[in-house]
Amino acid sequence: MRYAEASPRSGSFPDRRGSPRHKLVVLGLVGTAILTTPAIVHAAPNSQKTSQQGAATSPYKAAHNAFGQPDLGGSWSNATLTTESRPKGAAGLVYSPADVKKLEDFALYEERVGNMPTDPNAGADVPNGLELRESFAHASGETGGYNRGWLDPGNRVMRVNGEPRSSFLTTPDGKVPPRKTGVPIVTDNTYGGEGGRGGNTDNPESRPLGDQCLVFARNVGPPMLPNGFYNNDYQIVQSRDEIAILVEMMHDVRHIALGRKDHLPDTIRPWFGDSIGHWEGETLVVETTNMPRALAYNGSWRHLKVTERLTRVGKDRLLYQYTIEDPTMWEKPFSGEYEFHPLNGQIYEYACHEGNYALEGILAGARQMEHDAAAKSAAIPPKASSQ
């Protein structure tokens, strides 16, 4: 295991108590590099401010780069308490001030409890703060592999134009619409959404993509969504003919072609689909088709089209909007949105498959279980025939 002291990142925005928070970056832990990004601080709301006379000023306009494009470049994060789908109990798209305070205060309490020292002689199932949130409770499995300090889900509710949102999705109920009548529900965990759980243990390629260190959850997308655990960081690099988005989790890169008109043939389905981009004023519009089955969105892949819009709406705010279309799956398109906030630092290497001992251990453990079961079966005398 290799350690390096990290300078503050996302980074080291100050937390709500005002003091900068430093984290330890682990560059190799059970075959993965787990990097933490502390508290989120969103910039002041309102992409369109109003003067004392009540007249609206012009909306924010991003600086342009050497290619004449609005500058979206830099390092960004989408870590947040807000999830894509609206949770139970949320009354609508916008949280009340009381709800925001309750959620954000609990997140700080959760951090404080989860960062308490753990007795090194305690068992793997000793409480460590992760049990406070249902989505964290399984993070350690039965191994005791994580403390709260290794996780960075964000501790602030996502704001969009200053509004604290209960979900990314802007559908009436904040959820993915129901499928058309007669469309079967197909469960597919090949991308390894929860740390790579699921799949069978016959060989490495039958494991979820997370176990194979290829893709983790929907960080890369499209749509690009936070994973709720850690490393929700992105670096955008622009050129005249292409925009590349480096995703810290699994060090994947999305390539967005500028100027190309036609998508690839249907039989060619790259990782993360085929993305074509163009500029509409200050907004980058990206259309992605040709998604592989392994990266299906809620069961949709063959006819899936995702349209993303990225607009710099403030010095420290990057608005991200997406629309999902699949006429074979849903009656009509539906959309979601959130805002990236700056990462105060840089993207570090995520060294996963370079030392993926976890995958080796999973397969070896399965073989041992099979061996033990066979030995136990051989030791039990066969039952006498009833005939």
C-alpha positions as CSV (number, residue, x, y, z in Angstrom):
1,M,0.0,0.0,0.0
2,R,1.4,3.4,-0.9
3,Y,0.4,6.7,0.7
4,A,0.8,10.3,-0.2
5,E,-0.3,13.4,1.6
6,A,-2.9,15.2,-0.4
7,S,-3.3,18.9,-0.7
8,P,-6.8,20.1,-0.1
9,R,-9.2,19.4,-2.9
10,S,-12.9,20.0,-3.8
11,G,-11.4,19.7,-2.8
12,S,-10.3,21.5,0.1
13,F,-13.1,23.9,-0.1
14,P,-13.6,24.9,3.6
15,D,-16.4,22.9,5.3
16,R,-19.4,24.6,6.9
17,R,-17.3,25.2,10.0
18,G,-14.9,27.3,8.0
19,S,-11.7,25.3,8.5
20,P,-9.9,23.7,5.5
21,R,-10.0,20.0,5.5
22,H,-7.1,17.9,4.5
23,K,-7.4,14.3,3.6
24,L,-5.0,11.4,3.1
25,V,-4.9,10.1,-0.5
26,V,-4.5,6.3,-0.7
27,L,-2.8,5.3,-4.0
28,G,-3.4,1.6,-3.6
29,L,-5.9,-0.2,-1.4
30,V,-7.3,-3.6,-2.3
31,G,-6.5,-3.0,-5.9
32,T,-8.0,0.5,-6.1
33,A,-7.0,4.0,-5.4
34,I,-9.6,5.7,-3.2
35,L,-9.4,9.5,-3.3
36,T,-11.4,11.7,-1.1
37,T,-12.9,15.1,-1.8
38,P,-14.2,16.9,1.2
39,A,-17.1,19.3,1.7
40,I,-18.9,20.9,-1.2
41,V,-19.4,24.6,-1.1
42,H,-21.7,25.9,-3.9
43,A,-21.2,29.3,-5.3
44,A,-23.8,32.0,-4.7
45,P,-27.0,31.3,-6.6
46,N,-28.6,33.2,-9.5
47,S,-27.1,33.1,-12.9
48,Q,-29.0,36.2,-13.5
49,K,-28.7,38.9,-10.8
50,T,-31.1,41.7,-10.2
51,S,-30.0,45.2,-9.4
52,Q,-31.5,47.5,-6.7
53,Q,-33.7,49.1,-9.4
54,G,-35.1,45.6,-10.2
55,A,-33.7,45.4,-13.7
56,A,-32.2,42.1,-14.6
57,T,-28.5,42.1,-15.6
58,S,-27.1,40.1,-18.5
59,P,-26.6,36.4,-17.7
60,Y,-23.1,35.2,-17.0
61,K,-21.0,34.7,-20.1
62,A,-18.0,32.4,-19.9
63,A,-14.6,33.4,-21.2
64,H,-13.8,31.9,-24.6
65,N,-10.7,29.8,-25.3
66,A,-8.2,30.0,-28.2
67,F,-10.7,28.1,-30.4
68,G,-13.5,30.6,-29.8
69,Q,-15.4,28.2,-27.6
70,P,-17.0,29.0,-24.2
71,D,-14.4,27.7,-21.7
72,L,-15.8,24.7,-19.9
73,G,-12.3,23.4,-19.1
74,G,-10.9,22.6,-15.7
75,S,-11.6,20.2,-12.9
76,W,-15.1,19.7,-11.6
77,S,-17.0,17.6,-9.1
78,N,-20.6,16.5,-8.8
79,A,-20.5,15.0,-5.3
80,T,-23.7,15.8,-3.5
81,L,-26.4,14.6,-1.1
82,T,-29.0,14.9,-3.9
83,T,-29.7,11.7,-5.9
84,E,-31.0,11.2,-9.4
85,S,-34.4,10.0,-8.1
86,R,-36.4,11.8,-5.5
87,P,-36.4,10.1,-2.1
88,K,-39.4,9.1,-0.2
89,G,-40.8,12.0,1.9
90,A,-39.7,14.8,-0.4
91,A,-42.7,16.9,-1.2
92,G,-41.4,18.3,-4.5
93,L,-38.5,19.2,-6.6
94,V,-37.2,22.0,-4.3
95,Y,-36.4,21.3,-0.7
96,S,-37.6,23.6,2.1
97,P,-34.9,25.5,4.1
98,A,-35.8,23.3,7.1
99,D,-35.3,20.1,5.0
100,V,-32.0,21.3,3.7
101,K,-30.7,22.1,7.2
102,K,-31.8,18.7,8.5
103,L,-30.1,16.8,5.7
104,E,-26.9,18.8,5.8
105,D,-26.6,18.8,9.6
106,F,-27.1,15.0,9.6
107,A,-24.3,14.7,6.9
108,L,-21.9,16.5,9.2
109,Y,-23.0,14.4,12.2
110,E,-22.5,11.3,10.0
111,E,-18.9,12.4,9.1
112,R,-18.1,13.1,12.8
113,V,-19.3,9.7,14.0
114,G,-17.8,7.9,11.0
115,N,-14.4,9.5,11.5
116,M,-14.0,8.4,15.1
117,P,-11.0,6.1,15.8
118,T,-11.7,2.4,15.4
119,D,-10.4,-0.1,17.9
120,P,-7.7,-2.0,15.9
121,N,-8.6,-5.2,17.8
122,A,-12.3,-4.9,17.1
123,G,-14.0,-7.4,14.8
124,A,-15.0,-6.7,11.2
125,D,-18.6,-6.0,12.1
126,V,-17.9,-3.2,14.7
127,P,-20.1,-0.1,14.1
128,N,-18.1,2.6,12.3
129,G,-20.7,5.1,11.3
130,L,-21.6,3.6,7.9
131,E,-24.7,2.0,9.4
132,L,-26.2,5.5,9.8
133,R,-27.0,5.7,6.1
134,E,-28.7,2.7,4.3
135,S,-26.7,3.2,1.1
136,F,-23.4,3.0,3.1
137,A,-24.4,0.0,5.3
138,H,-23.1,-2.6,2.7
139,A,-20.0,-0.6,1.7
140,S,-17.8,-2.8,3.9
141,G,-19.6,-6.0,3.2
142,E,-18.5,-8.4,6.0
143,T,-14.8,-7.4,5.7
144,G,-14.6,-4.1,7.6
145,G,-12.9,-2.7,4.6
146,Y,-14.0,0.9,4.9
147,N,-14.3,3.7,7.5
148,R,-16.3,6.9,6.8
149,G,-13.0,8.8,6.0
150,W,-12.6,6.8,2.8
151,L,-16.0,7.9,1.5
152,D,-16.9,11.2,-0.1
153,P,-20.5,11.3,-1.1
154,G,-20.7,15.1,-0.6
155,N,-22.4,16.8,2.4
156,R,-24.4,19.5,0.6
157,V,-27.8,19.4,-1.2
158,M,-27.4,20.1,-4.9
159,R,-28.4,23.7,-5.9
160,V,-29.6,24.6,-9.4
161,N,-29.8,28.3,-9.9
162,G,-29.8,28.6,-6.1
163,E,-32.7,26.1,-5.6
164,P,-31.9,23.1,-3.3
165,R,-33.1,20.2,-5.3
166,S,-34.5,16.9,-4.0
167,S,-33.6,15.0,-7.3
168,F,-31.8,15.5,-10.6
169,L,-34.8,14.3,-12.5
170,T,-37.3,16.9,-13.2
171,T,-40.2,14.6,-13.9
172,P,-43.4,15.2,-11.8
173,D,-42.5,12.6,-9.2
174,G,-38.7,12.9,-9.6
175,K,-38.4,9.4,-10.8
176,V,-37.8,7.5,-14.1
177,P,-41.2,7.2,-15.8
178,P,-42.8,3.8,-16.0
179,R,-42.1,1.7,-19.1
180,K,-44.5,1.2,-21.8
181,T,-47.1,-1.5,-21.4
182,G,-45.6,-4.8,-22.3
183,V,-42.0,-3.8,-22.0
184,P,-40.3,-6.3,-19.7
185,I,-38.2,-5.2,-16.8
186,V,-34.7,-6.6,-17.3
187,T,-32.2,-6.4,-14.4
188,D,-28.6,-6.2,-15.5
189,N,-25.8,-5.5,-13.0
190,T,-22.9,-5.9,-15.4
191,Y,-21.6,-2.4,-14.8
192,G,-21.1,-3.2,-11.1
193,G,-23.1,-0.3,-9.7
194,E,-22.5,-1.0,-6.0
195,G,-18.8,-1.6,-5.9
196,G,-19.0,-4.5,-8.4
197,R,-21.3,-6.8,-6.5
198,G,-23.3,-9.4,-8.4
199,G,-22.3,-11.6,-11.3
200,N,-20.9,-15.1,-11.2
201,T,-17.5,-16.3,-10.4
202,D,-16.7,-18.7,-13.3
203,N,-14.1,-16.4,-14.8
204,P,-12.9,-12.7,-14.6
205,E,-15.0,-11.6,-17.6
206,S,-18.2,-12.9,-16.0
207,R,-17.7,-10.4,-13.1
208,P,-19.4,-7.0,-13.1
209,L,-17.5,-4.2,-14.8
210,G,-16.7,-2.6,-11.5
211,D,-14.8,-5.8,-10.4
212,Q,-13.0,-5.7,-13.7
213,C,-11.9,-2.0,-13.0
214,L,-13.6,-0.9,-16.3
215,V,-16.6,1.2,-15.3
216,F,-18.1,2.1,-11.9
217,A,-21.7,2.9,-11.6
218,R,-22.8,5.8,-14.0
219,N,-19.9,8.2,-13.3
220,V,-18.9,8.2,-17.0
221,G,-22.4,7.9,-18.3
222,P,-24.0,9.3,-20.3
223,P,-25.8,10.6,-18.3
224,M,-22.9,11.4,-16.0
225,L,-24.1,10.8,-12.4
226,P,-22.3,10.7,-9.1
227,N,-21.9,7.3,-7.5
228,G,-22.8,8.2,-4.0
229,F,-19.5,7.0,-2.5
230,Y,-16.3,8.8,-3.7
231,N,-14.2,10.1,-6.6
232,N,-17.0,12.0,-8.3
233,D,-14.4,14.2,-10.1
234,Y,-14.0,15.2,-13.7
235,Q,-11.5,17.1,-15.9
236,I,-12.7,18.7,-19.1
237,V,-10.2,19.4,-21.9
238,Q,-11.2,21.2,-25.1
239,S,-9.7,21.3,-28.5
240,R,-11.0,22.5,-31.9
241,D,-12.2,19.1,-32.9
242,E,-12.8,17.2,-29.7
243,I,-13.7,17.5,-26.1
244,A,-12.4,14.9,-23.6
245,I,-13.8,14.3,-20.2
246,L,-11.5,12.4,-17.8
247,V,-13.4,10.7,-15.0
248,E,-11.4,10.0,-11.9
249,M,-13.3,6.9,-11.0
250,M,-11.6,4.1,-13.0
251,H,-9.7,6.8,-15.0
252,D,-12.1,6.5,-17.9
253,V,-12.2,9.1,-20.7
254,R,-15.2,10.2,-22.7
255,H,-14.4,11.5,-26.2
256,I,-16.9,13.9,-27.8
257,A,-16.4,14.6,-31.5
258,L,-17.1,18.2,-32.6
259,G,-18.2,18.8,-36.2
260,R,-19.0,15.2,-37.1
261,K,-22.6,14.9,-38.4
262,D,-23.3,11.2,-38.5
263,H,-23.1,8.5,-35.8
264,L,-21.2,5.3,-36.2
265,P,-23.0,2.3,-37.7
266,D,-25.4,0.6,-35.3
267,T,-23.2,-2.5,-35.0
268,I,-20.3,-0.4,-33.6
269,R,-21.0,0.3,-29.9
270,P,-18.0,1.8,-28.1
271,W,-17.7,2.1,-24.3
272,F,-19.9,5.1,-23.3
273,G,-21.5,5.2,-26.7
274,D,-20.8,7.4,-29.7
275,S,-20.9,11.1,-28.7
276,I,-21.2,14.0,-31.2
277,G,-21.1,17.6,-30.0
278,H,-21.8,21.0,-31.3
279,W,-22.2,24.5,-29.9
280,E,-25.4,26.4,-29.5
281,G,-24.4,29.8,-28.4
282,E,-22.8,29.4,-25.0
283,T,-23.9,25.8,-24.6
284,L,-22.2,22.6,-25.6
285,V,-24.8,20.1,-26.8
286,V,-23.8,16.4,-26.9
287,E,-25.9,13.7,-28.5
288,T,-24.9,10.1,-27.7
289,T,-26.2,6.9,-29.3
290,N,-24.8,3.4,-29.9
291,M,-24.6,2.5,-26.2
292,P,-23.4,-1.0,-25.4
293,R,-25.7,-3.3,-23.5
294,A,-23.4,-3.4,-20.5
295,L,-24.0,0.3,-19.9
296,A,-27.8,0.3,-20.2
297,Y,-29.7,3.1,-18.5
298,N,-32.6,1.6,-16.6
299,G,-32.8,-1.2,-19.1
300,S,-32.5,0.9,-22.2
301,W,-29.5,0.7,-24.5
302,R,-30.2,-0.4,-28.1
303,H,-32.4,2.6,-28.9
304,L,-31.2,4.9,-26.2
305,K,-30.3,8.5,-27.1
306,V,-29.0,10.8,-24.4
307,T,-28.7,14.5,-25.1
308,E,-26.5,16.5,-22.7
309,R,-26.2,20.3,-22.4
310,L,-23.3,21.9,-20.6
311,T,-23.3,25.6,-19.9
312,R,-21.0,27.7,-17.8
313,V,-23.6,29.8,-15.7
314,G,-21.1,31.2,-13.2
315,K,-17.5,31.4,-12.4
316,D,-17.8,28.4,-10.1
317,R,-20.9,26.8,-11.7
318,L,-21.3,24.4,-14.6
319,L,-24.9,23.6,-15.4
320,Y,-25.4,20.0,-16.6
321,Q,-28.7,19.0,-18.2
322,Y,-29.6,15.7,-19.9
323,T,-32.6,14.3,-21.7
324,I,-33.3,10.5,-22.1
325,E,-35.1,9.2,-25.2
326,D,-36.1,5.6,-26.1
327,P,-39.4,5.4,-27.9
328,T,-39.4,1.6,-27.5
329,M,-39.1,2.0,-23.7
330,W,-40.9,5.2,-22.6
331,E,-43.8,7.2,-24.0
332,K,-41.9,10.4,-24.2
333,P,-38.4,11.8,-23.4
334,F,-37.7,13.0,-19.8
335,S,-34.9,15.1,-18.3
336,G,-32.7,15.9,-15.4
337,E,-30.2,18.5,-14.3
338,Y,-27.6,19.5,-11.7
339,E,-24.6,21.8,-11.3
340,F,-21.0,20.8,-11.2
341,H,-18.9,22.7,-8.7
342,P,-15.1,23.3,-9.0
343,L,-12.6,20.8,-7.8
344,N,-9.9,22.7,-5.8
345,G,-7.0,20.5,-6.9
346,Q,-6.4,18.0,-9.6
347,I,-7.4,14.5,-10.7
348,Y,-5.2,11.8,-9.3
349,E,-4.4,8.5,-10.8
350,Y,-7.0,5.8,-10.0
351,A,-4.9,2.7,-10.1
352,C,-7.4,-0.2,-10.0
353,H,-6.8,-2.9,-12.6
354,E,-3.0,-2.3,-12.4
355,G,-3.1,-4.2,-9.1
356,N,-6.6,-5.8,-9.0
357,Y,-5.9,-8.3,-6.2
358,A,-9.6,-8.1,-5.2
359,L,-10.7,-9.8,-8.4
360,E,-8.1,-12.5,-7.9
361,G,-9.4,-12.9,-4.3
362,I,-13.0,-13.1,-5.4
363,L,-12.3,-16.0,-7.8
364,A,-9.9,-17.8,-5.4
365,G,-12.5,-17.5,-2.7
366,A,-15.2,-19.0,-4.9
367,R,-13.0,-21.9,-5.8
368,Q,-12.3,-22.5,-2.1
369,M,-16.0,-22.5,-1.3
370,E,-16.6,-25.0,-4.1
371,H,-13.8,-27.2,-2.8
372,D,-15.2,-27.0,0.8
373,A,-18.7,-27.8,-0.5
374,A,-17.5,-30.8,-2.5
375,A,-15.5,-32.1,0.5
376,K,-18.5,-31.8,2.8
377,S,-20.7,-33.6,0.3
378,A,-18.2,-36.4,-0.1
379,A,-18.1,-36.9,3.7
380,I,-21.9,-37.4,4.0
381,P,-23.1,-41.0,3.3
382,P,-25.7,-41.2,0.6
383,K,-29.3,-41.8,1.8
384,A,-30.7,-45.3,1.5
385,S,-33.0,-45.9,-1.4
386,S,-36.7,-46.0,-0.5
387,Q,-37.4,-48.7,-3.1
